[in-house]
Amino acid sequence: MKIKNGFVLRKICGQSVISGEGLSQVNFSKLISLNDTAAYLWESVEGKEFDAQTLKDLLLERYEVSEEVALRDAEALLAKWTEMELLEA
């Protein structure tokens, strides 16, 4: 999967926020705030193909967590991004 074209991560008042660019992405009710970890993952996979395993590996590189916790968190984040229609297959 991949992040859909038109969604960008920006810093607004020190907060990481995803917003849509272009007419097809305009939906002002869809301004999504990310914590530092989610923003790190977004920046790491932006423009690339990725899956839960990719996110898990990135979490393990940066944080001291077990593989099980990293995979569970990666899968939860992917589910949320999918629900928000930020990803394409």
PyMOL Python script that loads the backbone (N, CA, C, O; Angstrom):
from pymol import cmd

cmd.read_pdbstr("""\
ATOM      1  N   MET A   1       0.833  -1.181   0.000  1.00  0.00           N
ATOM      2  CA  MET A   1       0.000   0.000   0.000  1.00  0.00           C
ATOM      3  C   MET A   1       0.875   1.241   0.000  1.00  0.00           C
ATOM      4  O   MET A   1       2.092   1.167   0.170  1.00  0.00           O
ATOM      5  N   LYS A   2       0.231   2.375  -0.193  1.00  0.00           N
ATOM      6  CA  LYS A   2       0.947   3.631  -0.346  1.00  0.00           C
ATOM      7  C   LYS A   2       0.041   4.772   0.121  1.00  0.00           C
ATOM      8  O   LYS A   2      -1.183   4.659   0.063  1.00  0.00           O
ATOM      9  N   ILE A   3       0.639   5.854   0.578  1.00  0.00           N
ATOM     10  CA  ILE A   3      -0.136   7.043   0.937  1.00  0.00           C
ATOM     11  C   ILE A   3      -0.692   7.646  -0.349  1.00  0.00           C
ATOM     12  O   ILE A   3       0.035   7.797  -1.331  1.00  0.00           O
ATOM     13  N   LYS A   4      -1.975   7.989  -0.345  1.00  0.00           N
ATOM     14  CA  LYS A   4      -2.603   8.579  -1.530  1.00  0.00           C
ATOM     15  C   LYS A   4      -1.934   9.895  -1.892  1.00  0.00           C
ATOM     16  O   LYS A   4      -1.532  10.662  -1.017  1.00  0.00           O
ATOM     17  N   ASN A   5      -1.819  10.146  -3.186  1.00  0.00           N
ATOM     18  CA  ASN A   5      -1.322  11.434  -3.663  1.00  0.00           C
ATOM     19  C   ASN A   5      -2.248  12.538  -3.177  1.00  0.00           C
ATOM     20  O   ASN A   5      -3.465  12.358  -3.128  1.00  0.00           O
ATOM     21  N   GLY A   6      -1.682  13.660  -2.825  1.00  0.00           N
ATOM     22  CA  GLY A   6      -2.479  14.804  -2.420  1.00  0.00           C
ATOM     23  C   GLY A   6      -2.519  15.019  -0.920  1.00  0.00           C
ATOM     24  O   GLY A   6      -2.914  16.092  -0.464  1.00  0.00           O
ATOM     25  N   PHE A   7      -2.114  14.013  -0.136  1.00  0.00           N
ATOM     26  CA  PHE A   7      -2.068  14.199   1.311  1.00  0.00           C
ATOM     27  C   PHE A   7      -0.644  14.535   1.724  1.00  0.00           C
ATOM     28  O   PHE A   7       0.301  13.850   1.334  1.00  0.00           O
ATOM     29  N   VAL A   8      -0.494  15.588   2.513  1.00  0.00           N
ATOM     30  CA  VAL A   8       0.833  16.028   2.939  1.00  0.00           C
ATOM     31  C   VAL A   8       0.852  16.237   4.445  1.00  0.00           C
ATOM     32  O   VAL A   8      -0.159  16.574   5.062  1.00  0.00           O
ATOM     33  N   LEU A   9       2.021  16.030   5.013  1.00  0.00           N
ATOM     34  CA  LEU A   9       2.241  16.265   6.434  1.00  0.00           C
ATOM     35  C   LEU A   9       2.854  17.643   6.595  1.00  0.00           C
ATOM     36  O   LEU A   9       3.853  17.970   5.955  1.00  0.00           O
ATOM     37  N   ARG A  10       2.254  18.437   7.445  1.00  0.00           N
ATOM     38  CA  ARG A  10       2.745  19.798   7.698  1.00  0.00           C
ATOM     39  C   ARG A  10       2.859  20.018   9.193  1.00  0.00           C
ATOM     40  O   ARG A  10       2.191  19.351   9.982  1.00  0.00           O
ATOM     41  N   LYS A  11       3.705  20.951   9.575  1.00  0.00           N
ATOM     42  CA  LYS A  11       3.791  21.401  10.961  1.00  0.00           C
ATOM     43  C   LYS A  11       2.995  22.696  11.065  1.00  0.00           C
ATOM     44  O   LYS A  11       3.297  23.678  10.387  1.00  0.00           O
ATOM     45  N   ILE A  12       1.984  22.689  11.911  1.00  0.00           N
ATOM     46  CA  ILE A  12       1.167  23.877  12.148  1.00  0.00           C
ATOM     47  C   ILE A  12       1.184  24.148  13.639  1.00  0.00           C
ATOM     48  O   ILE A  12       0.684  23.350  14.431  1.00  0.00           O
ATOM     49  N   CYS A  13       1.757  25.272  14.015  1.00  0.00           N
ATOM     50  CA  CYS A  13       1.878  25.637  15.430  1.00  0.00           C
ATOM     51  C   CYS A  13       2.531  24.515  16.236  1.00  0.00           C
ATOM     52  O   CYS A  13       2.107  24.221  17.354  1.00  0.00           O
ATOM     53  N   GLY A  14       3.557  23.894  15.670  1.00  0.00           N
ATOM     54  CA  GLY A  14       4.283  22.838  16.358  1.00  0.00           C
ATOM     55  C   GLY A  14       3.595  21.482  16.354  1.00  0.00           C
ATOM     56  O   GLY A  14       4.117  20.526  16.926  1.00  0.00           O
ATOM     57  N   GLN A  15       2.440  21.384  15.724  1.00  0.00           N
ATOM     58  CA  GLN A  15       1.679  20.135  15.662  1.00  0.00           C
ATOM     59  C   GLN A  15       1.797  19.528  14.271  1.00  0.00           C
ATOM     60  O   GLN A  15       1.684  20.246  13.278  1.00  0.00           O
ATOM     61  N   SER A  16       2.022  18.213  14.180  1.00  0.00           N
ATOM     62  CA  SER A  16       2.053  17.520  12.890  1.00  0.00           C
ATOM     63  C   SER A  16       0.629  17.257  12.442  1.00  0.00           C
ATOM     64  O   SER A  16      -0.157  16.641  13.162  1.00  0.00           O
ATOM     65  N   VAL A  17       0.299  17.734  11.234  1.00  0.00           N
ATOM     66  CA  VAL A  17      -1.061  17.645  10.718  1.00  0.00           C
ATOM     67  C   VAL A  17      -1.021  17.193   9.263  1.00  0.00           C
ATOM     68  O   VAL A  17      -0.211  17.676   8.472  1.00  0.00           O
ATOM     69  N   ILE A  18      -1.913  16.254   8.920  1.00  0.00           N
ATOM     70  CA  ILE A  18      -2.069  15.828   7.526  1.00  0.00           C
ATOM     71  C   ILE A  18      -3.211  16.633   6.934  1.00  0.00           C
ATOM     72  O   ILE A  18      -4.283  16.756   7.525  1.00  0.00           O
ATOM     73  N   SER A  19      -2.957  17.177   5.753  1.00  0.00           N
ATOM     74  CA  SER A  19      -4.018  17.901   5.048  1.00  0.00           C
ATOM     75  C   SER A  19      -4.012  17.478   3.587  1.00  0.00           C
ATOM     76  O   SER A  19      -3.021  16.955   3.078  1.00  0.00           O
ATOM     77  N   GLY A  20      -5.129  17.711   2.929  1.00  0.00           N
ATOM     78  CA  GLY A  20      -5.243  17.379   1.524  1.00  0.00           C
ATOM     79  C   GLY A  20      -4.907  18.573   0.661  1.00  0.00           C
ATOM     80  O   GLY A  20      -5.255  19.708   0.988  1.00  0.00           O
ATOM     81  N   GLU A  21      -4.224  18.311  -0.452  1.00  0.00           N
ATOM     82  CA  GLU A  21      -3.921  19.356  -1.427  1.00  0.00           C
ATOM     83  C   GLU A  21      -4.580  18.991  -2.738  1.00  0.00           C
ATOM     84  O   GLU A  21      -4.671  17.812  -3.081  1.00  0.00           O
ATOM     85  N   GLY A  22      -5.031  19.969  -3.463  1.00  0.00           N
ATOM     86  CA  GLY A  22      -5.676  19.721  -4.749  1.00  0.00           C
ATOM     87  C   GLY A  22      -7.172  19.577  -4.578  1.00  0.00           C
ATOM     88  O   GLY A  22      -7.652  19.238  -3.497  1.00  0.00           O
ATOM     89  N   LEU A  23      -7.901  19.832  -5.634  1.00  0.00           N
ATOM     90  CA  LEU A  23      -9.360  19.825  -5.563  1.00  0.00           C
ATOM     91  C   LEU A  23      -9.928  18.479  -5.149  1.00  0.00           C
ATOM     92  O   LEU A  23     -10.937  18.437  -4.444  1.00  0.00           O
ATOM     93  N   SER A  24      -9.313  17.375  -5.563  1.00  0.00           N
ATOM     94  CA  SER A  24      -9.862  16.064  -5.229  1.00  0.00           C
ATOM     95  C   SER A  24      -9.703  15.729  -3.749  1.00  0.00           C
ATOM     96  O   SER A  24     -10.395  14.850  -3.235  1.00  0.00           O
ATOM     97  N   GLN A  25      -8.801  16.420  -3.062  1.00  0.00           N
ATOM     98  CA  GLN A  25      -8.552  16.132  -1.654  1.00  0.00           C
ATOM     99  C   GLN A  25      -9.183  17.158  -0.710  1.00  0.00           C
ATOM    100  O   GLN A  25      -9.085  17.009   0.508  1.00  0.00           O
ATOM    101  N   VAL A  26      -9.819  18.179  -1.243  1.00  0.00           N
ATOM    102  CA  VAL A  26     -10.353  19.231  -0.389  1.00  0.00           C
ATOM    103  C   VAL A  26     -11.517  18.701   0.427  1.00  0.00           C
ATOM    104  O   VAL A  26     -12.560  18.326  -0.109  1.00  0.00           O
ATOM    105  N   ASN A  27     -11.317  18.681   1.715  1.00  0.00           N
ATOM    106  CA  ASN A  27     -12.339  18.285   2.681  1.00  0.00           C
ATOM    107  C   ASN A  27     -11.862  18.864   4.008  1.00  0.00           C
ATOM    108  O   ASN A  27     -11.068  18.239   4.710  1.00  0.00           O
ATOM    109  N   PHE A  28     -12.334  20.025   4.342  1.00  0.00           N
ATOM    110  CA  PHE A  28     -11.806  20.714   5.506  1.00  0.00           C
ATOM    111  C   PHE A  28     -12.188  20.044   6.816  1.00  0.00           C
ATOM    112  O   PHE A  28     -11.683  20.424   7.873  1.00  0.00           O
ATOM    113  N   SER A  29     -13.069  19.055   6.763  1.00  0.00           N
ATOM    114  CA  SER A  29     -13.347  18.290   7.969  1.00  0.00           C
ATOM    115  C   SER A  29     -12.294  17.203   8.159  1.00  0.00           C
ATOM    116  O   SER A  29     -12.315  16.489   9.161  1.00  0.00           O
ATOM    117  N   LYS A  30     -11.368  17.074   7.200  1.00  0.00           N
ATOM    118  CA  LYS A  30     -10.352  16.035   7.235  1.00  0.00           C
ATOM    119  C   LYS A  30      -8.963  16.632   7.446  1.00  0.00           C
ATOM    120  O   LYS A  30      -8.081  16.497   6.598  1.00  0.00           O
ATOM    121  N   LEU A  31      -8.783  17.283   8.571  1.00  0.00           N
ATOM    122  CA  LEU A  31      -7.476  17.763   8.999  1.00  0.00           C
ATOM    123  C   LEU A  31      -7.075  16.836  10.132  1.00  0.00           C
ATOM    124  O   LEU A  31      -7.704  16.847  11.190  1.00  0.00           O
ATOM    125  N   ILE A  32      -6.049  16.040   9.931  1.00  0.00           N
ATOM    126  CA  ILE A  32      -5.726  14.944  10.835  1.00  0.00           C
ATOM    127  C   ILE A  32      -4.443  15.246  11.588  1.00  0.00           C
ATOM    128  O   ILE A  32      -3.394  15.485  10.991  1.00  0.00           O
ATOM    129  N   SER A  33      -4.545  15.230  12.888  1.00  0.00           N
ATOM    130  CA  SER A  33      -3.401  15.484  13.759  1.00  0.00           C
ATOM    131  C   SER A  33      -2.683  14.169  14.053  1.00  0.00           C
ATOM    132  O   SER A  33      -3.330  13.159  14.328  1.00  0.00           O
ATOM    133  N   LEU A  34      -1.355  14.174  13.997  1.00  0.00           N
ATOM    134  CA  LEU A  34      -0.548  12.994  14.290  1.00  0.00           C
ATOM    135  C   LEU A  34       0.357  13.250  15.484  1.00  0.00           C
ATOM    136  O   LEU A  34       0.881  14.352  15.648  1.00  0.00           O
ATOM    137  N   ASN A  35       0.540  12.238  16.310  1.00  0.00           N
ATOM    138  CA  ASN A  35       1.539  12.361  17.368  1.00  0.00           C
ATOM    139  C   ASN A  35       2.922  12.203  16.734  1.00  0.00           C
ATOM    140  O   ASN A  35       3.031  11.918  15.541  1.00  0.00           O
ATOM    141  N   ASP A  36       3.967  12.387  17.525  1.00  0.00           N
ATOM    142  CA  ASP A  36       5.325  12.358  16.982  1.00  0.00           C
ATOM    143  C   ASP A  36       5.671  11.017  16.330  1.00  0.00           C
ATOM    144  O   ASP A  36       6.346  10.982  15.301  1.00  0.00           O
ATOM    145  N   THR A  37       5.212   9.918  16.926  1.00  0.00           N
ATOM    146  CA  THR A  37       5.511   8.598  16.374  1.00  0.00           C
ATOM    147  C   THR A  37       4.821   8.387  15.034  1.00  0.00           C
ATOM    148  O   THR A  37       5.448   7.922  14.082  1.00  0.00           O
ATOM    149  N   ALA A  38       3.551   8.721  14.950  1.00  0.00           N
ATOM    150  CA  ALA A  38       2.824   8.571  13.685  1.00  0.00           C
ATOM    151  C   ALA A  38       3.417   9.481  12.615  1.00  0.00           C
ATOM    152  O   ALA A  38       3.504   9.085  11.453  1.00  0.00           O
ATOM    153  N   ALA A  39       3.823  10.687  12.985  1.00  0.00           N
ATOM    154  CA  ALA A  39       4.448  11.600  12.024  1.00  0.00           C
ATOM    155  C   ALA A  39       5.778  11.027  11.525  1.00  0.00           C
ATOM    156  O   ALA A  39       6.087  11.126  10.338  1.00  0.00           O
ATOM    157  N   TYR A  40       6.559  10.432  12.422  1.00  0.00           N
ATOM    158  CA  TYR A  40       7.813   9.779  12.034  1.00  0.00           C
ATOM    159  C   TYR A  40       7.548   8.667  11.014  1.00  0.00           C
ATOM    160  O   TYR A  40       8.250   8.557  10.009  1.00  0.00           O
ATOM    161  N   LEU A  41       6.535   7.850  11.281  1.00  0.00           N
ATOM    162  CA  LEU A  41       6.211   6.759  10.357  1.00  0.00           C
ATOM    163  C   LEU A  41       5.739   7.301   9.012  1.00  0.00           C
ATOM    164  O   LEU A  41       6.149   6.807   7.961  1.00  0.00           O
ATOM    165  N   TRP A  42       4.876   8.318   9.043  1.00  0.00           N
ATOM    166  CA  TRP A  42       4.371   8.926   7.803  1.00  0.00           C
ATOM    167  C   TRP A  42       5.546   9.439   6.960  1.00  0.00           C
ATOM    168  O   TRP A  42       5.634   9.143   5.768  1.00  0.00           O
ATOM    169  N   GLU A  43       6.435  10.198   7.577  1.00  0.00           N
ATOM    170  CA  GLU A  43       7.583  10.757   6.854  1.00  0.00           C
ATOM    171  C   GLU A  43       8.477   9.653   6.304  1.00  0.00           C
ATOM    172  O   GLU A  43       9.049   9.800   5.223  1.00  0.00           O
ATOM    173  N   SER A  44       8.601   8.558   7.034  1.00  0.00           N
ATOM    174  CA  SER A  44       9.481   7.459   6.622  1.00  0.00           C
ATOM    175  C   SER A  44       8.947   6.691   5.425  1.00  0.00           C
ATOM    176  O   SER A  44       9.729   6.143   4.648  1.00  0.00           O
ATOM    177  N   VAL A  45       7.632   6.641   5.262  1.00  0.00           N
ATOM    178  CA  VAL A  45       7.061   5.844   4.169  1.00  0.00           C
ATOM    179  C   VAL A  45       6.456   6.689   3.054  1.00  0.00           C
ATOM    180  O   VAL A  45       6.002   6.148   2.046  1.00  0.00           O
ATOM    181  N   GLU A  46       6.446   7.994   3.220  1.00  0.00           N
ATOM    182  CA  GLU A  46       5.856   8.872   2.209  1.00  0.00           C
ATOM    183  C   GLU A  46       6.513   8.636   0.847  1.00  0.00           C
ATOM    184  O   GLU A  46       7.736   8.689   0.720  1.00  0.00           O
ATOM    185  N   GLY A  47       5.683   8.374  -0.169  1.00  0.00           N
ATOM    186  CA  GLY A  47       6.171   8.153  -1.524  1.00  0.00           C
ATOM    187  C   GLY A  47       6.685   6.744  -1.780  1.00  0.00           C
ATOM    188  O   GLY A  47       7.226   6.472  -2.852  1.00  0.00           O
ATOM    189  N   LYS A  48       6.523   5.834  -0.804  1.00  0.00           N
ATOM    190  CA  LYS A  48       7.029   4.466  -0.933  1.00  0.00           C
ATOM    191  C   LYS A  48       5.906   3.463  -0.699  1.00  0.00           C
ATOM    192  O   LYS A  48       4.890   3.778  -0.079  1.00  0.00           O
ATOM    193  N   GLU A  49       6.105   2.261  -1.202  1.00  0.00           N
ATOM    194  CA  GLU A  49       5.233   1.137  -0.876  1.00  0.00           C
ATOM    195  C   GLU A  49       5.597   0.667   0.526  1.00  0.00           C
ATOM    196  O   GLU A  49       6.774   0.638   0.886  1.00  0.00           O
ATOM    197  N   PHE A  50       4.578   0.294   1.330  1.00  0.00           N
ATOM    198  CA  PHE A  50       4.843  -0.193   2.683  1.00  0.00           C
ATOM    199  C   PHE A  50       3.695  -1.070   3.154  1.00  0.00           C
ATOM    200  O   PHE A  50       2.627  -1.114   2.543  1.00  0.00           O
ATOM    201  N   ASP A  51       3.941  -1.763   4.252  1.00  0.00           N
ATOM    202  CA  ASP A  51       2.923  -2.578   4.896  1.00  0.00           C
ATOM    203  C   ASP A  51       3.162  -2.551   6.400  1.00  0.00           C
ATOM    204  O   ASP A  51       4.020  -1.813   6.884  1.00  0.00           O
ATOM    205  N   ALA A  52       2.413  -3.344   7.129  1.00  0.00           N
ATOM    206  CA  ALA A  52       2.547  -3.351   8.593  1.00  0.00           C
ATOM    207  C   ALA A  52       3.954  -3.764   9.012  1.00  0.00           C
ATOM    208  O   ALA A  52       4.489  -3.244   9.991  1.00  0.00           O
ATOM    209  N   GLN A  53       4.551  -4.693   8.275  1.00  0.00           N
ATOM    210  CA  GLN A  53       5.912  -5.135   8.590  1.00  0.00           C
ATOM    211  C   GLN A  53       6.905  -3.979   8.471  1.00  0.00           C
ATOM    212  O   GLN A  53       7.798  -3.838   9.306  1.00  0.00           O
ATOM    213  N   THR A  54       6.752  -3.162   7.447  1.00  0.00           N
ATOM    214  CA  THR A  54       7.619  -1.992   7.254  1.00  0.00           C
ATOM    215  C   THR A  54       7.505  -1.050   8.445  1.00  0.00           C
ATOM    216  O   THR A  54       8.514  -0.602   8.990  1.00  0.00           O
ATOM    217  N   LEU A  55       6.266  -0.751   8.848  1.00  0.00           N
ATOM    218  CA  LEU A  55       6.053   0.146   9.988  1.00  0.00           C
ATOM    219  C   LEU A  55       6.601  -0.458  11.266  1.00  0.00           C
ATOM    220  O   LEU A  55       7.196   0.242  12.086  1.00  0.00           O
ATOM    221  N   LYS A  56       6.402  -1.762  11.438  1.00  0.00           N
ATOM    222  CA  LYS A  56       6.937  -2.454  12.621  1.00  0.00           C
ATOM    223  C   LYS A  56       8.452  -2.301  12.679  1.00  0.00           C
ATOM    224  O   LYS A  56       9.005  -1.969  13.728  1.00  0.00           O
ATOM    225  N   ASP A  57       9.121  -2.541  11.563  1.00  0.00           N
ATOM    226  CA  ASP A  57      10.584  -2.426  11.519  1.00  0.00           C
ATOM    227  C   ASP A  57      11.041  -1.006  11.849  1.00  0.00           C
ATOM    228  O   ASP A  57      12.034  -0.817  12.552  1.00  0.00           O
ATOM    229  N   LEU A  58      10.318  -0.015  11.341  1.00  0.00           N
ATOM    230  CA  LEU A  58      10.664   1.378  11.648  1.00  0.00           C
ATOM    231  C   LEU A  58      10.501   1.663  13.135  1.00  0.00           C
ATOM    232  O   LEU A  58      11.323   2.358  13.731  1.00  0.00           O
ATOM    233  N   LEU A  59       9.453   1.133  13.728  1.00  0.00           N
ATOM    234  CA  LEU A  59       9.244   1.321  15.170  1.00  0.00           C
ATOM    235  C   LEU A  59      10.366   0.668  15.971  1.00  0.00           C
ATOM    236  O   LEU A  59      10.852   1.238  16.947  1.00  0.00           O
ATOM    237  N   LEU A  60      10.772  -0.523  15.556  1.00  0.00           N
ATOM    238  CA  LEU A  60      11.846  -1.226  16.268  1.00  0.00           C
ATOM    239  C   LEU A  60      13.191  -0.507  16.137  1.00  0.00           C
ATOM    240  O   LEU A  60      14.012  -0.552  17.053  1.00  0.00           O
ATOM    241  N   GLU A  61      13.414   0.149  15.009  1.00  0.00           N
ATOM    242  CA  GLU A  61      14.657   0.906  14.818  1.00  0.00           C
ATOM    243  C   GLU A  61      14.749   2.100  15.759  1.00  0.00           C
ATOM    244  O   GLU A  61      15.833   2.472  16.209  1.00  0.00           O
ATOM    245  N   ARG A  62      13.596   2.694  16.049  1.00  0.00           N
ATOM    246  CA  ARG A  62      13.601   3.962  16.783  1.00  0.00           C
ATOM    247  C   ARG A  62      13.243   3.834  18.267  1.00  0.00           C
ATOM    248  O   ARG A  62      13.689   4.641  19.083  1.00  0.00           O
ATOM    249  N   TYR A  63      12.451   2.839  18.614  1.00  0.00           N
ATOM    250  CA  TYR A  63      11.938   2.718  19.981  1.00  0.00           C
ATOM    251  C   TYR A  63      12.293   1.363  20.586  1.00  0.00           C
ATOM    252  O   TYR A  63      12.460   0.372  19.874  1.00  0.00           O
ATOM    253  N   GLU A  64      12.402   1.339  21.881  1.00  0.00           N
ATOM    254  CA  GLU A  64      12.670   0.096  22.602  1.00  0.00           C
ATOM    255  C   GLU A  64      11.347  -0.548  22.982  1.00  0.00           C
ATOM    256  O   GLU A  64      10.842  -0.360  24.089  1.00  0.00           O
ATOM    257  N   VAL A  65      10.794  -1.310  22.045  1.00  0.00           N
ATOM    258  CA  VAL A  65       9.542  -2.035  22.259  1.00  0.00           C
ATOM    259  C   VAL A  65       9.719  -3.453  21.724  1.00  0.00           C
ATOM    260  O   VAL A  65      10.618  -3.718  20.926  1.00  0.00           O
ATOM    261  N   SER A  66       8.865  -4.346  22.164  1.00  0.00           N
ATOM    262  CA  SER A  66       8.928  -5.719  21.662  1.00  0.00           C
ATOM    263  C   SER A  66       8.368  -5.766  20.240  1.00  0.00           C
ATOM    264  O   SER A  66       7.648  -4.866  19.808  1.00  0.00           O
ATOM    265  N   GLU A  67       8.715  -6.835  19.526  1.00  0.00           N
ATOM    266  CA  GLU A  67       8.193  -7.004  18.164  1.00  0.00           C
ATOM    267  C   GLU A  67       6.677  -7.097  18.172  1.00  0.00           C
ATOM    268  O   GLU A  67       6.017  -6.574  17.275  1.00  0.00           O
ATOM    269  N   GLU A  68       6.122  -7.759  19.177  1.00  0.00           N
ATOM    270  CA  GLU A  68       4.672  -7.920  19.269  1.00  0.00           C
ATOM    271  C   GLU A  68       3.973  -6.576  19.425  1.00  0.00           C
ATOM    272  O   GLU A  68       2.977  -6.304  18.755  1.00  0.00           O
ATOM    273  N   VAL A  69       4.500  -5.739  20.311  1.00  0.00           N
ATOM    274  CA  VAL A  69       3.909  -4.411  20.531  1.00  0.00           C
ATOM    275  C   VAL A  69       4.048  -3.557  19.274  1.00  0.00           C
ATOM    276  O   VAL A  69       3.106  -2.872  18.876  1.00  0.00           O
ATOM    277  N   ALA A  70       5.225  -3.602  18.652  1.00  0.00           N
ATOM    278  CA  ALA A  70       5.463  -2.807  17.440  1.00  0.00           C
ATOM    279  C   ALA A  70       4.513  -3.237  16.320  1.00  0.00           C
ATOM    280  O   ALA A  70       3.953  -2.386  15.629  1.00  0.00           O
ATOM    281  N   LEU A  71       4.327  -4.545  16.133  1.00  0.00           N
ATOM    282  CA  LEU A  71       3.435  -5.031  15.081  1.00  0.00           C
ATOM    283  C   LEU A  71       1.987  -4.660  15.389  1.00  0.00           C
ATOM    284  O   LEU A  71       1.255  -4.233  14.496  1.00  0.00           O
ATOM    285  N   ARG A  72       1.568  -4.818  16.640  1.00  0.00           N
ATOM    286  CA  ARG A  72       0.198  -4.458  17.021  1.00  0.00           C
ATOM    287  C   ARG A  72      -0.059  -2.978  16.755  1.00  0.00           C
ATOM    288  O   ARG A  72      -1.104  -2.615  16.214  1.00  0.00           O
ATOM    289  N   ASP A  73       0.897  -2.120  17.136  1.00  0.00           N
ATOM    290  CA  ASP A  73       0.736  -0.683  16.920  1.00  0.00           C
ATOM    291  C   ASP A  73       0.748  -0.329  15.436  1.00  0.00           C
ATOM    292  O   ASP A  73      -0.015   0.531  14.997  1.00  0.00           O
ATOM    293  N   ALA A  74       1.612  -0.988  14.661  1.00  0.00           N
ATOM    294  CA  ALA A  74       1.680  -0.747  13.214  1.00  0.00           C
ATOM    295  C   ALA A  74       0.361  -1.133  12.550  1.00  0.00           C
ATOM    296  O   ALA A  74      -0.152  -0.392  11.712  1.00  0.00           O
ATOM    297  N   GLU A  75      -0.183  -2.278  12.917  1.00  0.00           N
ATOM    298  CA  GLU A  75      -1.454  -2.724  12.336  1.00  0.00           C
ATOM    299  C   GLU A  75      -2.596  -1.791  12.722  1.00  0.00           C
ATOM    300  O   GLU A  75      -3.473  -1.513  11.905  1.00  0.00           O
ATOM    301  N   ALA A  76      -2.589  -1.310  13.953  1.00  0.00           N
ATOM    302  CA  ALA A  76      -3.636  -0.374  14.402  1.00  0.00           C
ATOM    303  C   ALA A  76      -3.553   0.938  13.630  1.00  0.00           C
ATOM    304  O   ALA A  76      -4.577   1.493  13.233  1.00  0.00           O
ATOM    305  N   LEU A  77      -2.342   1.431  13.419  1.00  0.00           N
ATOM    306  CA  LEU A  77      -2.172   2.677  12.676  1.00  0.00           C
ATOM    307  C   LEU A  77      -2.607   2.507  11.221  1.00  0.00           C
ATOM    308  O   LEU A  77      -3.274   3.381  10.667  1.00  0.00           O
ATOM    309  N   LEU A  78      -2.235   1.394  10.604  1.00  0.00           N
ATOM    310  CA  LEU A  78      -2.660   1.129   9.226  1.00  0.00           C
ATOM    311  C   LEU A  78      -4.182   1.055   9.132  1.00  0.00           C
ATOM    312  O   LEU A  78      -4.771   1.572   8.182  1.00  0.00           O
ATOM    313  N   ALA A  79      -4.807   0.430  10.088  1.00  0.00           N
ATOM    314  CA  ALA A  79      -6.272   0.336  10.094  1.00  0.00           C
ATOM    315  C   ALA A  79      -6.885   1.728  10.185  1.00  0.00           C
ATOM    316  O   ALA A  79      -7.868   2.018   9.503  1.00  0.00           O
ATOM    317  N   LYS A  80      -6.320   2.578  11.011  1.00  0.00           N
ATOM    318  CA  LYS A  80      -6.836   3.945  11.171  1.00  0.00           C
ATOM    319  C   LYS A  80      -6.638   4.741   9.888  1.00  0.00           C
ATOM    320  O   LYS A  80      -7.562   5.419   9.439  1.00  0.00           O
ATOM    321  N   TRP A  81      -5.448   4.674   9.288  1.00  0.00           N
ATOM    322  CA  TRP A  81      -5.182   5.398   8.044  1.00  0.00           C
ATOM    323  C   TRP A  81      -6.081   4.891   6.918  1.00  0.00           C
ATOM    324  O   TRP A  81      -6.528   5.677   6.083  1.00  0.00           O
ATOM    325  N   THR A  82      -6.351   3.584   6.888  1.00  0.00           N
ATOM    326  CA  THR A  82      -7.249   3.017   5.890  1.00  0.00           C
ATOM    327  C   THR A  82      -8.661   3.534   6.109  1.00  0.00           C
ATOM    328  O   THR A  82      -9.335   3.925   5.156  1.00  0.00           O
ATOM    329  N   GLU A  83      -9.112   3.538   7.355  1.00  0.00           N
ATOM    330  CA  GLU A  83     -10.440   4.033   7.691  1.00  0.00           C
ATOM    331  C   GLU A  83     -10.609   5.513   7.277  1.00  0.00           C
ATOM    332  O   GLU A  83     -11.688   5.929   6.856  1.00  0.00           O
ATOM    333  N   MET A  84      -9.544   6.277   7.403  1.00  0.00           N
ATOM    334  CA  MET A  84      -9.573   7.695   7.051  1.00  0.00           C
ATOM    335  C   MET A  84      -9.361   7.920   5.552  1.00  0.00           C
ATOM    336  O   MET A  84      -9.345   9.059   5.086  1.00  0.00           O
ATOM    337  N   GLU A  85      -9.199   6.834   4.807  1.00  0.00           N
ATOM    338  CA  GLU A  85      -9.024   6.883   3.350  1.00  0.00           C
ATOM    339  C   GLU A  85      -7.778   7.656   2.924  1.00  0.00           C
ATOM    340  O   GLU A  85      -7.798   8.424   1.963  1.00  0.00           O
ATOM    341  N   LEU A  86      -6.690   7.430   3.669  1.00  0.00           N
ATOM    342  CA  LEU A  86      -5.416   8.065   3.358  1.00  0.00           C
ATOM    343  C   LEU A  86      -4.509   7.187   2.508  1.00  0.00           C
ATOM    344  O   LEU A  86      -3.485   7.653   2.008  1.00  0.00           O
ATOM    345  N   LEU A  87      -4.877   5.919   2.340  1.00  0.00           N
ATOM    346  CA  LEU A  87      -4.011   4.943   1.663  1.00  0.00           C
ATOM    347  C   LEU A  87      -4.650   4.422   0.390  1.00  0.00           C
ATOM    348  O   LEU A  87      -5.871   4.432   0.234  1.00  0.00           O
ATOM    349  N   GLU A  88      -3.799   3.967  -0.515  1.00  0.00           N
ATOM    350  CA  GLU A  88      -4.258   3.267  -1.715  1.00  0.00           C
ATOM    351  C   GLU A  88      -3.505   1.952  -1.806  1.00  0.00           C
ATOM    352  O   GLU A  88      -2.370   1.838  -1.342  1.00  0.00           O
ATOM    353  N   ALA A  89      -4.143   0.966  -2.404  1.00  0.00           N
ATOM    354  CA  ALA A  89      -3.547  -0.379  -2.498  1.00  0.00           C
ATOM    355  C   ALA A  89      -2.428  -0.445  -3.496  1.00  0.00           C
ATOM    356  O   ALA A  89      -1.832  -1.506  -3.685  1.00  0.00           O
TER     357      ALA A  89
END
""", "prot")
cmd.dss("prot")
cmd.show_as("cartoon", "prot")
cmd.util.cbc("prot")
cmd.orient("prot")
